[in-house]
Amino acid sequence: MSENQADVSIQMWVAGARLRDEVLSIAAAADRPLVDCAAEAPVGGARRGWERAPIVVVDRDGARAGVEAAMPRRRWVVLVTAGPADPDDWRIAVEIGAEHVVPLPDEAARLVELLGARGDSPGAGRGAAIGVLGGRGGAGASTFAAALALTAARGSGDVLLVDLDPWGGGIDVLLGIEAAPGLRWSETTLEGGRVSSSALRAALPSTAGVTVLSGSRNAAEPPVEAVRSVIESFCSSGGLVICDVGRQRSDTAVAALEAADLLALVVPAEVRACGAAARMDDWARRHCAHRGVVVRGPAPGGLVAADVAESMGLPLLSAMRPEPGLAERLERSGLALGRRSPLADAAQAVLARVAARPARGRVAA
């Protein structure tokens, strides 16, 4: 299977001959290209297709194979069943993270609709999502997430900055727009389904070209489905979403990691920070395959950025010098980036990595 096939074709992991024939017929009716992974490639060799395909169709045995191969959880996995789903089908659907369970042949029309809705490559006409996560507490992840958004907006892009850290004090405060009118998470009523990106832009506060969906003062986490809907809406309309993920290992954080084209782990250049970041990455890698390190100076012990990345087994996305006067600016007026800002330079390096992703796919680790 070629890389191009993996990027644009529906992936089918269906072991049962009857179900396989039904899915092939339905894909033909939906006029969608399909790759039969069970026939063409071993499970381990199909990982790239699993991650990048617009939709993956599995039966019970295919889902078990995916679980055994530790395939990363992703959106748009459909479990097909021969007749009504039984308890074992629902169990494996939960394990693999399937969003849809479709009994065949009774709901063939529904599968036609699903295949048609996701028939194009996920990169076609899409923007991207970047998650930012602190390797340890106080690493500066929220500040770097805001710097990414402000830097991206200078290129006249459509940028949404999403605050998913309920204990972070509000990213609107960090930007100095806490008094600006507009909705925060606690005032939104998104219960899942699609949400209009244009409606969000109109309802949310903004600054320097960045639309901001900030946390509230009550430390409540936003609903998982709402987070998925917001990210999907902006990415589908070609926008860039920056998520300040927060270090709580919550369902909300998992949803952001699963949606991310790249996760930037912010790590201070300190030995203890490297250890803490490695433990955080042990969790993050289960939900996001594409990760890299942003190393923040100063390095009191002379630790080199490349050594930090090597110790974690991750690519170095950027190394950042200390930002003069940053703490004072944040206290007085909120984050603003000058022309020679080390934060802006580091952010630009990460944005360039995302912009260069191959074939509009996810960022190579």
Protein Blocks (a to p, Z undefined) as FASTA:
>chain_A
ZZklmmmpccdddfblklmmmmmmmmmmnopacddfklmpcfklmmmmmmmmmbdcddfk
lmmmmmmnopacdehiacddehjadfklmmmmmmnopabdcddfklmmmmmmmmmmmmpc
fkgopacddddddfbghklmmmmmmmmmmmmmmnopacddddfbfknopaklmnopmmpg
cddfklpcceejjddfklmmmmpcceehiacddddfkopacdfklmmmmmmmmmmnopac
dddebjadcfklmmmmmmpmbdcdddddbfklmmmmmmmmmmmmmmombdcdddddddfk
opafklmmmmnopacfbdcdddehklmmmmmnopaddfklfklmmmmmmmmmmmmpghhi
acdZZ
